[in-house]
Amino acid sequence: MDIPDKIIQEIDALIKNDLSCEDWMELKRYLLKCVNTELRTKFSTRDPKTKRQSLNDFEKKIIDLYELSAGVKLRVYYDK
């Protein structure tokens, strides 16, 4: 699964404007506000009972892209 251009553009805009994120949830919230509904469906949701986050492959690729582009290691809190 490739990362859509819209998400790449938003990450580039964050980096160019010195608006770095320190953890995954901060970046995820930003991206969810910037993309359309079709792209939002690719992100994971919380478990309805435990309310815990889990990463899917799409999100892992976004994290890798951000870390490579920004040179910042994101803190990631999730349960496997």
C-alpha positions in Angstrom: 0.0 0.0 0.0 1.5 3.3 -1.1 1.1 6.5 0.8 -1.2 9.0 -1.0 0.2 12.2 -2.3 -2.0 14.3 0.0 -0.5 12.8 3.1 3.1 13.3 1.7 2.2 16.9 1.0 0.9 17.5 4.5 4.0 15.9 6.0 6.2 18.1 3.8 4.2 21.2 4.8 4.7 20.3 8.5 8.4 20.0 8.1 8.8 23.1 5.9 6.9 25.2 8.5 9.0 23.8 11.4 5.9 22.2 13.0 7.4 19.0 14.1 5.6 16.3 15.9 7.1 14.4 18.8 4.7 11.4 19.0 2.6 9.4 16.6 -0.8 10.5 17.9 0.0 14.1 17.5 0.9 13.5 13.8 -2.1 11.2 13.3 -4.5 13.9 14.7 -3.0 16.5 12.4 -3.3 14.3 9.3 -6.9 13.2 10.1 -7.9 16.9 10.1 -6.2 17.5 6.8 -7.4 14.6 4.7 -10.7 13.7 3.2 -13.0 10.9 4.4 -11.7 8.4 1.9 -8.2 8.7 3.3 -9.3 8.7 6.9 -10.7 5.2 6.5 -7.1 3.9 6.0 -6.1 4.8 9.5 -6.7 2.4 12.4 -9.3 3.0 15.0 -9.3 2.2 18.7 -10.5 -1.1 20.0 -14.1 -0.5 21.1 -13.7 -2.4 24.4 -10.2 -1.6 25.6 -9.9 1.8 23.8 -6.3 0.9 23.0 -4.6 2.0 19.8 -2.9 -0.4 17.4 -1.0 0.4 14.3 -1.8 -0.9 10.9 0.7 -1.2 8.0 -0.5 2.1 6.4 0.3 3.9 9.6 3.7 2.2 10.0 4.6 3.4 6.5 3.6 7.0 7.4 5.7 6.9 10.6 8.7 5.6 8.6 8.2 8.4 6.0 7.9 11.1 8.6 11.0 9.9 10.5 13.0 9.7 7.3 11.8 13.1 6.0 12.0 15.0 9.3 14.9 13.2 10.9 12.8 12.9 14.1 12.0 9.6 15.8 8.4 9.6 16.8 7.3 8.2 20.1 4.8 5.4 19.5 2.5 4.1 22.2 0.4 1.1 21.2 -0.4 -2.4 22.2 0.3 -5.3 19.8 
